[in-house]
Structures are given as C-alpha cells and as structure tokens.
Amino acid sequence: MKPVTPYKHSQKSKHEQIEVMFNNIAPKYDLLNGLLSFGIDKKWRKTAVSMLSSERPKHILDIATGTADFAISCMKLRPTKIIGIDISAKMLAIGREKLRKLDLENHIQLMQGNSENLPFSDNHFDAVTVAFGVRNFENLQNGLAEIRRVLKPGGSLIVLEFSKPKKFPVKQFYAFYSNTVLPLAGKIISRDKAAYTYLPDSIKAFPAGYAFLKELEKAQFTDTIFRPLTFGITTVYKAKK
Ligand SMILES: C[S@@+](CC[C@H](N)C(=O)[O-])C[C@H]1O[C@@H](n2cnc3c(N)ncnc32)[C@H](O)[C@@H]1O
C-alpha cells in the first residue's frame, strides 16, 4: 500500500517529504501544538513518561524528538543521559535553543538522523520513546526493528500517538475538528496547508490500538499494552524487548 505523504504530487520519498514538511512548520510547531490540542499535549507527554517511572531508565533515546518537548519531559525520570534524534534540522535548532534556555544541554543531546537507520550499537539504551513520530515512519516495521535493536534486553519502548475516538459525540466532534478546523488553522498559522491535511490523513491511516500492538508483536516486542487518553484522541503504548 502506498504510504500517506504530505505532498501528493512530489516524487520524493516519504521521509524526504516529512523532513521538508517539518522544516517548513518548525518555527510555528510549538505554538500550533499547544493551540490545536488546547494544551493537553503536555499532559499526554507527562502520562507517557510516568509509565517508565518504576524502571528508572538511565540511558534514554527519544526518537522523532522534534523541538525536544518529550525529551525534556523525560528529565522527570532523572536519567544520566538522554539523546534526542530527528530528521529535521530546523526542529532540532528550536529544540537546542530550548535546552540552552533551560540549562539542559549537558543532560540532553540532540542529533540529526533517520529513525529507520539509527547510528547506535545494539543493546544500547534502557528505554526508547517516540511521541507523535511512528505515524511518520516510511516503513513502520523497519523503524520498530531498529528501535528493538538499540534497546537493551529487558528495556522498554514507549510510543505516544494520535488515535481516533470511537464514541459519540467525541467521535463526531473530532472528525469535524480534524477535517476542517485543524487544516484551516494550520494553513493560516504555518502557511503549509499540506502539513495540516497530512495530519488527519495520517491519523486515519495509522494502525491504532490493538492493530499497533500486533505491529509491535510482529517486530518481536513483548508485554505489549496500550492506554487510550482523552477519549481516545491519543494512545500511549508500552512494550518490552
Ligand atoms: C509531530 S513531531 C513530534 C515531536 C516531538 N516528539 C513532540 O512530542 O512534540 C514529529 C517529528 O518526527 C520527526 N520525524 C519524522 N519521521 C522521522 C524519521 N524517519 N526519523 C527521525 N525523525 C523523524 C519529524 O521531523 C518531527 O520533528
């Protein structure tokens, strides 16, 4: 099946298009995130991070780290080191500025790279996190296999991703909001209309809930669980190597 991509007429691969898209929207990404989620995104990240608290991971990899919000939330776990990786240089530049202001540059290191070809040795991290990133992978199974490769045996993966509410009336409200309000607000503020039509399109195409657990199990993860948040607008998943 052809992957859902932002720029329908582009000849570029999905990850090249995603890189262009996030470089385009980077200056407005944090603003739009907060506005379009009514600020609930912070709570989602907090809940996802709390699912690692009993394990006290020391060495964490945050994939698709973007402007580093999830990596910063992971500081709550008091790890010795967090590495954030992302394909978009412009998202990372905003993240670096944030780390400088928060004086976190010695704790969180940001680097540019593709999640489907991670520049780390096998069995390296105690935990890997991906917030709103797996939906953008060019090949989901390749991305999951790479994550599993760099995780230590017994290490945990946390994935936070959008999903679709199933119950009336949230389902109907969410469909209207994501198909009309979101692309319009995204277009006006970010000036990249494609980015905010790609968002609902990619959410529709993403295998959420039990279907994502199946993907995790296919990639040989174990102990897979998921927890829908805010009426199922997002879902947090946990799995072990
Ligand atoms: C929606 S943002 C999420 C950023 C951050 N995790 C957060 O919670 O706000 C998705 C990020 O994934 C990055 N991304 C998408 N595909 C990627 C890939 N194949 N490898 C690395 N980063 C990727 C994008 O550049 C973008 O910064």
The ligand as an ORCA input file, in Angstrom:
! r2SCAN-3c Opt
* xyz 0 1
  C       4.886     15.633     15.352
  S       6.592     15.873     15.622
  C       6.796     15.293     17.265
  C       7.914     15.957     18.007
  C       8.019     15.608     19.484
  N       8.279     14.207     19.691
  C       6.811     16.056     20.265
  O       6.296     15.281     21.060
  O       6.391     17.216     20.099
  C       7.255     14.567     14.659
  C       8.750     14.652     14.499
  O       9.196     13.429     13.912
  C      10.281     13.696     13.075
  N      10.435     12.539     12.175
  C       9.537     12.081     11.281
  N       9.999     10.992     10.634
  C      11.234     10.755     11.160
  C      12.220      9.780     10.901
  N      12.036      8.828      9.978
  N      13.359      9.828     11.620
  C      13.556     10.793     12.556
  N      12.664     11.757     12.832
  C      11.512     11.739     12.141
  C       9.883     14.994     12.392
  O      10.976     15.668     11.813
  C       9.242     15.758     13.563
  O      10.154     16.591     14.219
*
